[in-house]
Amino acid sequence: MNSTDASLLTTLRRIGAVAPEVIELFDYLEDTPLWMKDEAGHYQWINVSFLLNFGLNHRAEIIGRTDYDLCGEVLANQYRIDDERVLKGARILSRVELVGRFDHTARWCVTSKVPLRDANGRIVGTAGVTRPLRPNAAGTPSDSPLSTAIRFISQHYGEHLTNKNLARACGLSVRAFERQFRAAYHSSPHDYVRQLRVRMSCSPLVFSRKSLAEIASEFGFADQSHFTKEFRRVMDDTPRAYRARFQS
């Protein structure tokens, strides 16, 4: 192990995580990105396959960065929603999802995520691994009705969406659609859309001077009051306080 790798293991230990030297073996997994993040979503360790997936040369280029630095905002928000579930103790196992790449495209992969704990068992971050689905393999998203719904939601999250319309787009009954969606994403379609709307609203809160009412309308909330209620539920903060914190 070279000095750079040693220093990266030190950063991992800095957050209190147990980081055995065996982690070095993950560098030999081809086309299987693996990562560890702290509670705020900052990368603390990644393997070589992760570097190659994002076209990077050195681990130092990504340590301390987040998914928002690497992926489109929609994907990054989806990843963060998952991370927050894992930080509460949940495990995500063999979930099919889109994973971003260095060329600004994304490919369908099978991803698993687990809590990262310190020596006392306290959750201090998340760890994940993903591998690409084989082209034309049985069960690939091209054959999965839910891929249509996720794609549609990512393009129209600010509009009025109903389970009936999403189910119809997938060629499923409403009951079958809701059952399959909850099994795959551990959330109802309605809750998934609400969380995504809140996540997407964070950018204009920080980087624009639009009023809260304008942002509420743009991202599909009934009014400013509804926006504030949903934002507080997801972010544990009000939109106004969130904006002030990042613009101060």
C-alpha positions in Angstrom: 0.0 0.0 0.0 1.5 3.4 -1.0 1.4 6.5 1.1 -1.6 7.9 -0.7 -3.7 4.8 0.1 -2.5 4.9 3.7 -3.6 8.6 4.0 -7.0 7.8 2.6 -7.5 5.0 5.1 -6.6 7.6 7.7 -9.4 9.9 6.5 -11.8 7.0 6.7 -10.7 6.4 10.3 -11.1 10.1 11.0 -14.9 9.7 10.9 -14.6 6.8 13.3 -15.2 4.0 10.8 -13.6 0.6 11.2 -11.4 0.3 8.1 -9.4 -3.0 7.9 -6.5 -3.3 5.5 -8.4 -5.9 3.6 -10.2 -3.0 1.9 -7.2 -2.9 -0.5 -8.5 -6.0 -2.2 -11.4 -4.1 -3.6 -9.0 -2.4 -6.0 -8.9 -5.7 -7.9 -12.6 -5.9 -8.7 -13.0 -5.1 -12.3 -16.0 -2.9 -13.4 -17.4 -3.1 -9.8 -17.2 0.4 -8.2 -17.2 0.4 -4.4 -17.4 3.5 -2.2 -17.7 4.7 1.4 -19.2 8.0 2.5 -19.6 9.9 5.7 -23.0 10.9 7.1 -23.1 14.1 4.9 -22.5 12.1 1.7 -18.9 13.0 1.3 -16.8 10.2 -0.3 -14.2 8.9 2.1 -12.9 6.0 0.1 -13.4 4.6 -3.4 -11.8 1.8 -5.3 -10.0 1.8 -8.7 -13.2 0.8 -10.6 -15.0 3.8 -9.2 -12.2 6.0 -10.5 -12.4 4.5 -13.9 -16.2 4.9 -14.0 -15.9 8.6 -13.6 -12.7 9.1 -15.6 -10.5 10.2 -12.7 -6.8 9.5 -12.1 -6.4 9.8 -8.4 -8.5 9.1 -5.3 -7.7 12.5 -4.0 -9.8 14.0 -6.8 -13.0 12.7 -5.2 -12.3 12.3 -1.5 -14.5 14.9 0.3 -16.8 15.4 -2.7 -20.4 14.3 -3.1 -22.6 12.8 -5.8 -23.6 16.4 -6.7 -20.1 17.0 -7.9 -20.1 13.8 -10.1 -23.6 13.2 -11.4 -26.6 15.1 -12.7 -28.8 16.5 -10.1 -31.7 14.1 -10.6 -29.4 11.0 -10.1 -27.6 12.7 -7.1 -30.9 13.4 -5.4 -32.0 9.8 -5.9 -28.7 8.5 -4.4 -29.1 10.9 -1.4 -32.6 9.7 -0.7 -31.2 6.1 -0.6 -28.3 7.2 1.6 -30.6 8.7 4.2 -32.6 5.4 4.4 -29.3 3.5 5.0 -28.2 6.0 7.6 -31.3 5.0 9.6 -30.2 1.4 9.5 -31.8 0.1 6.3 -30.0 -2.1 3.7 -30.5 -1.8 0.0 -29.7 -5.0 -1.7 -29.5 -5.8 -5.4 -31.5 -2.8 -6.5 -31.5 -2.0 -10.3 -30.8 1.7 -10.9 -29.1 4.1 -13.2 -25.5 4.9 -12.3 -23.7 8.0 -13.9 -20.5 7.7 -15.8 -17.6 10.0 -16.9 -19.1 10.7 -20.3 -22.3 12.2 -18.7 -24.3 9.1 -19.6 -25.7 6.5 -17.2 -26.0 2.7 -17.4 -28.2 0.3 -15.6 -26.5 -1.4 -12.6 -27.3 -3.6 -9.7 -26.5 -1.7 -6.5 -26.3 -2.7 -2.8 -25.8 -0.3 0.1 -25.3 -0.9 3.8 -24.7 1.3 6.9 -21.0 2.0 7.8 -20.5 1.6 11.6 -17.8 2.5 14.0 -16.3 0.2 16.6 -19.2 1.0 19.0 -21.8 0.1 16.4 -22.9 3.7 15.7 -23.8 4.4 12.1 -21.2 6.9 10.8 -21.7 6.7 7.0 -22.7 4.4 4.1 -20.9 1.9 2.0 -22.0 0.7 -1.4 -21.1 -1.5 -4.4 -22.5 -1.6 -7.9 -22.0 -3.7 -11.0 -23.4 -3.1 -14.5 -26.1 -5.4 -15.8 -25.1 -7.5 -18.7 -26.6 -6.3 -22.0 -29.7 -8.2 -22.9 -29.6 -10.2 -19.6 -33.0 -11.3 -18.3 -34.6 -8.7 -16.1 -32.7 -5.8 -17.5 -34.5 -2.4 -17.2 -35.2 -2.4 -20.9 -37.6 -5.2 -20.0 -38.7 -3.6 -16.7 -41.9 -1.5 -16.8 -40.6 0.6 -13.9 -37.8 2.1 -16.0 -40.4 4.0 -17.9 -41.9 5.4 -14.8 -38.5 6.5 -13.3 -37.5 8.1 -16.7 -40.9 9.9 -16.9 -40.7 11.1 -13.2 -37.1 12.5 -13.8 -38.4 14.5 -16.7 -41.7 15.7 -15.3 -41.4 15.8 -11.6 -42.6 19.4 -11.5 -45.9 18.5 -13.1 -49.0 16.9 -11.8 -48.3 13.2 -11.7 -50.8 10.4 -10.8 -50.2 6.7 -10.2 -52.9 6.0 -12.8 -50.9 7.9 -15.5 -47.6 6.4 -14.5 -49.1 2.9 -14.4 -50.6 3.4 -17.8 -47.2 4.5 -19.2 -45.7 1.2 -17.8 -48.4 -1.0 -19.1 -49.4 -2.0 -15.6 -52.5 -1.9 -13.5 -52.4 0.7 -10.8 -52.2 -1.9 -8.1 -49.4 -3.8 -9.8 -47.5 -0.6 -10.5 -47.8 0.5 -6.9 -46.7 -2.9 -5.5 -43.7 -3.2 -7.8 -42.6 0.4 -7.2 -42.7 0.0 -3.4 -40.8 -3.2 -3.6 -38.1 -1.6 -5.7 -37.8 1.8 -4.1 -39.2 1.2 -0.6 -41.5 4.2 -1.1 -44.8 4.9 -2.7 -44.6 6.7 -6.1 -46.2 9.7 -4.5 -43.6 9.9 -1.7 -40.8 9.3 -4.2 -42.0 12.3 -6.3 -42.4 14.5 -3.3 -38.9 13.8 -2.1 -37.4 14.4 -5.5 -39.2 17.7 -5.9 -37.8 18.9 -2.6 -34.3 17.8 -3.5 -34.5 19.5 -6.9 -35.7 22.7 -5.3 -32.5 23.1 -3.3 -30.5 24.3 -6.3 -32.7 27.4 -7.1 -32.9 28.2 -3.4 -29.1 28.5 -3.2 -28.2 29.7 -6.7 -31.2 31.9 -7.7 -33.1 34.9 -6.4 -36.5 33.5 -7.2 -39.1 33.9 -4.5 -40.2 30.9 -2.5 -43.6 31.2 -4.2 -42.0 31.0 -7.6 -39.9 27.9 -6.7 -42.9 26.3 -5.1 -44.9 26.7 -8.4 -41.9 25.6 -10.6 -41.5 22.3 -8.7 -45.1 21.2 -8.5 -46.1 22.4 -5.0 -49.6 23.7 -4.5 -48.4 27.0 -2.9 -45.6 28.3 -0.7 -47.1 26.9 2.4 -47.2 23.4 0.9 -43.6 23.8 -0.3 -42.5 24.8 3.2 -44.3 21.9 4.8 -42.8 19.3 2.4 -39.3 20.8 2.5 -39.3 20.7 6.3 -40.4 17.1 6.3 -37.6 16.0 4.0 -34.8 18.4 4.9 -35.6 19.1 8.6 -35.4 22.8 7.8 -37.5 25.5 6.1 -36.7 26.7 2.6 -36.0 30.2 3.9 -33.6 28.9 6.6 -31.9 26.6 4.1 -31.4 29.5 1.6 -30.1 31.8 4.3 -27.6 29.2 5.5 -26.0 28.8 2.1 -26.3 32.4 0.9 -24.9 34.0 4.0 
